[in-house]
Amino acid sequence: MNGIHDMGGMHGFGPVEPEANEPVFHAPWEARVLALRRAAGAWRRWNIDAGRHSIETLPPADYLRLTYYEKWFESVIKLLLGAGLVTPQELASGRRDPAVPVATPPLTADKVMPAILAGSPTVRATSAKPRFTVGQAVRARGINPGGHTRLPRYVRGRLGTIECDHGAHVFPDSNARFEGEKPQFLYTVRFAARELWGETANPVDTVHLDLWEDYLDAA
Amino acid sequence: MSKGHDSDHGHDHGQDHEEHSALSETALRVRALESLLVEKGLVDPAALDAIVDAYQSKIGPRNGARIVARAWSDPAYKAQLLKDATSAIAGMGYSGAQGEHMVVVENTPSVHNLVVCTLCSCYPWPVLGLPPVWYKSSAYRSRAVIDPRGVLREFGLALPDEVAVRVWDSTAEIRYLVLPERPAGTEGMTAEALADLVTRDSMIGTAKVAAP
């Protein structure tokens, strides 16, 4: 979607302001949001792409106003409601619907570090052959998908070069809609800064993105 | 956090009031959601504590600094790291969530790498921990790709025009770690001592490693 989250190349947000000696969390609730999102995710009722899309579909003004963990919190509520793990009545009252049996959490404390260390790799075996080879010229498609996509606006229609073949990875556009992983080849594509931003960009600078086959055409 | 759970049941109203008045609206909502999810058996509070502890005290930029220091000290390891970062980093015990597929990019006198995620805030958690606020900010996400040299100047790093700036926009599940240049004057230092020099920002690409 052409959402507010697709920020690459926008103007007007001011300087980058690093914070000296920044703590990992600025308040205890931020840590709880991180943990709640991960622990609730262990039910596997959504995936990382659906999770990202739930943030992207926050109202644009909210997206800009809310902090990172506030966005995560609003998104985890959307995901819990969407998955039916929590009902709107329960959310409003803060109390469990007694008609629903108490569940057993899939993620217990002893499983936390093993789960973190294992992660969720997205590479998939495939019998397909890659459509592109390293060094090949490609053009990012000038498409405007209404759902989740990882093809930013600032490269659409632009000419680049295949730099690396990462094998087949879960395709986020379909996965976010729960329409399957549909793995396809993922490539690092190199774009000259001048191709993206015009003549004022430094001629030796480049921007590199990881793009799936469905985002690319041979040039 | 169990204290909040108790107060939701109405015990000790005086303390309840005092506690709530000190908490933001968001903190109260988070606490209420946690209570509900625990009550429904959807999450285990001990697991929540373990997750917080992992990212608060176990997983952070010290991990990445050890990788960098070893690469500086051990040419065979550096070669492996640049060829297959995922396995080289896993060999040091760091792997998993938000670092399932790693790529290490090397800074040289003629190339400077900078990592960003314009679409959200993807970041290599196993080696750098959770991202700082500035990395997640609209200013950094919007500008790193169109004005990397301006962003770097704000971090105090002015690069000559002939140094190529390579920006890595983390649009998939590949996560990037910058291997900064080893500073002069560090010959003979142990990997442990070198790791103390390596900052988080130098592994994102917004800084160089300063000489000791």
Interface residues (C-beta under 8 A of the other chain):
Chain A: H5 D6 M7 G8 G9 M10 H11 G12 F13 G14 P15 V16 E17 P18 E19 E22 V24 F25 H26 A27 P28 W29 A31 R32 V33 L34 A35 L36 R38 A39 A40 W43 I48 R52 I55 L64 T67 Y68 E70 F73 V76 I77 L80 L85 V86 E90 L91 G94 R95 R96 V100 V102 A103 T104 P105 L107 T108 A109 K111 V112 M113 A115 I116 L117 A118 G119 S120 P121 T122 V123 R150 L151 P152 Y154 C164 H166 H169 V170 P172 L186 T188 A193 L196 W197 N202 V204 D205 T206 V207 H208 L209 D210 L211 W212
Chain B: M1 D8 L23 S24 T26 A27 R29 V30 R31 A32 L33 E34 S35 L36 L37 E39 K40 G41 L42 V43 D44 A46 A47 L48 D49 A50 I51 V52 A54 Y55 Q56 K58 I59 G60 S95 G96 A97 Q98 G99 E100 H101 V103 T118 L119 C120 S121 P126 G129 L130 P132 V133 W134 K136 S137 S138 A139 Y140 R141 S142 R143 A144 V145 I146 P148 R149 V151 E154 F155 D161 E162 V163 A164 V165 R166 V167 W168 D169 S170 T171 A172 E173 I174 D201 T206
